[in-house]
């Protein structure tokens, strides 16, 4: 029962990833593209967490934590660059 739910969740997150990638490539503004990239980070985290639950392995949880930290820093840097055209203050 739980394996079926995890498989369905993986397919749903995969669909969300495809839609986020479409917005990243086609987004009309830079802000849309930054939000799509942030969404792709979140989808990658969700995929790793679900895959770790399927395989019952803690390695995927640690990888998801690293992606979460890098995604946050990347989003902050991109936002600062778009607002000020300079990353370092």
C-alpha positions as protocol buffer text, in pm:
chain_id: "A"
residue {
  index: 1
  type: UNK
  ca { x: 0 y: 0 z: 0 }
}
residue {
  index: 2
  type: UNK
  ca { x: 273 y: 246 z: 96 }
}
residue {
  index: 3
  type: UNK
  ca { x: 482 y: 146 z: -206 }
}
residue {
  index: 4
  type: UNK
  ca { x: 195 y: 234 z: -437 }
}
residue {
  index: 5
  type: UNK
  ca { x: 155 y: 573 z: -270 }
}
residue {
  index: 6
  type: UNK
  ca { x: 527 y: 642 z: -303 }
}
residue {
  index: 7
  type: UNK
  ca { x: 524 y: 545 z: -671 }
}
residue {
  index: 8
  type: UNK
  ca { x: 229 y: 774 z: -741 }
}
residue {
  index: 9
  type: UNK
  ca { x: 400 y: 1054 z: -549 }
}
residue {
  index: 10
  type: UNK
  ca { x: 716 y: 1007 z: -757 }
}
residue {
  index: 11
  type: UNK
  ca { x: 513 y: 1037 z: -1078 }
}
residue {
  index: 12
  type: UNK
  ca { x: 341 y: 1352 z: -952 }
}
residue {
  index: 13
  type: UNK
  ca { x: 672 y: 1511 z: -854 }
}
residue {
  index: 14
  type: UNK
  ca { x: 811 y: 1411 z: -1194 }
}
residue {
  index: 15
  type: UNK
  ca { x: 522 y: 1588 z: -1365 }
}
residue {
  index: 16
  type: UNK
  ca { x: 582 y: 1895 z: -1147 }
}
residue {
  index: 17
  type: UNK
  ca { x: 948 y: 1886 z: -1250 }
}
residue {
  index: 18
  type: UNK
  ca { x: 858 y: 1879 z: -1619 }
}
residue {
  index: 19
  type: UNK
  ca { x: 620 y: 2172 z: -1572 }
}
residue {
  index: 20
  type: UNK
  ca { x: 882 y: 2366 z: -1377 }
}
residue {
  index: 21
  type: UNK
  ca { x: 1138 y: 2301 z: -1650 }
}
residue {
  index: 22
  type: UNK
  ca { x: 889 y: 2426 z: -1909 }
}
residue {
  index: 23
  type: UNK
  ca { x: 842 y: 2749 z: -1710 }
}
residue {
  index: 24
  type: UNK
  ca { x: 1219 y: 2783 z: -1672 }
}
residue {
  index: 25
  type: UNK
  ca { x: 1271 y: 2763 z: -2046 }
}
residue {
  index: 26
  type: UNK
  ca { x: 965 y: 2958 z: -2153 }
}
residue {
  index: 27
  type: UNK
  ca { x: 912 y: 3206 z: -1866 }
}
residue {
  index: 28
  type: UNK
  ca { x: 842 y: 3555 z: -1996 }
}
residue {
  index: 29
  type: UNK
  ca { x: 1038 y: 3736 z: -1724 }
}
residue {
  index: 30
  type: UNK
  ca { x: 1354 y: 3675 z: -1526 }
}
residue {
  index: 31
  type: UNK
  ca { x: 1151 y: 3654 z: -1206 }
}
residue {
  index: 32
  type: UNK
  ca { x: 947 y: 3366 z: -1350 }
}
residue {
  index: 33
  type: UNK
  ca { x: 1267 y: 3184 z: -1438 }
}
residue {
  index: 34
  type: UNK
  ca { x: 1414 y: 3232 z: -1090 }
}
residue {
  index: 35
  type: UNK
  ca { x: 1096 y: 3100 z: -928 }
}
residue {
  index: 36
  type: UNK
  ca { x: 1094 y: 2805 z: -1168 }
}
residue {
  index: 37
  type: UNK
  ca { x: 1454 y: 2726 z: -1074 }
}
residue {
  index: 38
  type: UNK
  ca { x: 1363 y: 2744 z: -706 }
}
residue {
  index: 39
  type: UNK
  ca { x: 1072 y: 2510 z: -773 }
}
residue {
  index: 40
  type: UNK
  ca { x: 1307 y: 2267 z: -947 }
}
residue {
  index: 41
  type: UNK
  ca { x: 1528 y: 2264 z: -638 }
}
residue {
  index: 42
  type: UNK
  ca { x: 1227 y: 2177 z: -426 }
}
residue {
  index: 43
  type: UNK
  ca { x: 1121 y: 1907 z: -671 }
}
residue {
  index: 44
  type: UNK
  ca { x: 1471 y: 1758 z: -662 }
}
residue {
  index: 45
  type: UNK
  ca { x: 1455 y: 1750 z: -283 }
}
residue {
  index: 46
  type: UNK
  ca { x: 1113 y: 1583 z: -291 }
}
residue {
  index: 47
  type: UNK
  ca { x: 1232 y: 1327 z: -547 }
}
residue {
  index: 48
  type: UNK
  ca { x: 1535 y: 1235 z: -338 }
}
residue {
  index: 49
  type: UNK
  ca { x: 1327 y: 1208 z: -21 }
}
residue {
  index: 50
  type: UNK
  ca { x: 1069 y: 984 z: -189 }
}
residue {
  index: 51
  type: UNK
  ca { x: 1337 y: 772 z: -355 }
}
residue {
  index: 52
  type: UNK
  ca { x: 1512 y: 735 z: -19 }
}
residue {
  index: 53
  type: UNK
  ca { x: 1185 y: 618 z: 133 }
}
residue {
  index: 54
  type: UNK
  ca { x: 1139 y: 362 z: -144 }
}
residue {
  index: 55
  type: UNK
  ca { x: 1491 y: 223 z: -103 }
}
residue {
  index: 56
  type: UNK
  ca { x: 1495 y: 274 z: 276 }
}
residue {
  index: 57
  type: UNK
  ca { x: 1832 y: 449 z: 257 }
}
residue {
  index: 58
  type: UNK
  ca { x: 1944 y: 752 z: 453 }
}
residue {
  index: 59
  type: UNK
  ca { x: 2201 y: 862 z: 194 }
}
residue {
  index: 60
  type: UNK
  ca { x: 1929 y: 1028 z: -14 }
}
residue {
  index: 61
  type: UNK
  ca { x: 1815 y: 1235 z: 283 }
}
residue {
  index: 62
  type: UNK
  ca { x: 2163 y: 1376 z: 327 }
}
residue {
  index: 63
  type: UNK
  ca { x: 2184 y: 1457 z: -45 }
}
residue {
  index: 64
  type: UNK
  ca { x: 1846 y: 1631 z: -22 }
}
residue {
  index: 65
  type: UNK
  ca { x: 1977 y: 1842 z: 266 }
}
residue {
  index: 66
  type: UNK
  ca { x: 2279 y: 1951 z: 62 }
}
residue {
  index: 67
  type: UNK
  ca { x: 2058 y: 2042 z: -234 }
}
residue {
  index: 68
  type: UNK
  ca { x: 1832 y: 2241 z: -1 }
}
residue {
  index: 69
  type: UNK
  ca { x: 2126 y: 2445 z: 128 }
}
residue {
  index: 70
  type: UNK
  ca { x: 2267 y: 2506 z: -219 }
}
residue {
  index: 71
  type: UNK
  ca { x: 1923 y: 2592 z: -355 }
}
residue {
  index: 72
  type: UNK
  ca { x: 1867 y: 2853 z: -87 }
}
residue {
  index: 73
  type: UNK
  ca { x: 2204 y: 3017 z: -146 }
}
residue {
  index: 74
  type: UNK
  ca { x: 2153 y: 3007 z: -522 }
}
residue {
  index: 75
  type: UNK
  ca { x: 1811 y: 3169 z: -499 }
}
residue {
  index: 76
  type: UNK
  ca { x: 1942 y: 3446 z: -274 }
}
residue {
  index: 77
  type: UNK
  ca { x: 2234 y: 3514 z: -506 }
}
residue {
  index: 78
  type: UNK
  ca { x: 2016 y: 3524 z: -817 }
}
residue {
  index: 79
  type: UNK
  ca { x: 1767 y: 3753 z: -648 }
}
residue {
  index: 80
  type: UNK
  ca { x: 2040 y: 3992 z: -535 }
}
residue {
  index: 81
  type: UNK
  ca { x: 2186 y: 3994 z: -885 }
}
residue {
  index: 82
  type: UNK
  ca { x: 1852 y: 4072 z: -1046 }
}
residue {
  index: 83
  type: UNK
  ca { x: 1776 y: 4351 z: -800 }
}
residue {
  index: 84
  type: UNK
  ca { x: 2116 y: 4522 z: -787 }
}
residue {
  index: 85
  type: UNK
  ca { x: 2320 y: 4378 z: -1075 }
}
residue {
  index: 86
  type: UNK
  ca { x: 2584 y: 4301 z: -815 }
}
residue {
  index: 87
  type: UNK
  ca { x: 2619 y: 4002 z: -586 }
}
residue {
  index: 88
  type: UNK
  ca { x: 2879 y: 4125 z: -338 }
}
residue {
  index: 89
  type: UNK
  ca { x: 2787 y: 4426 z: -129 }
}
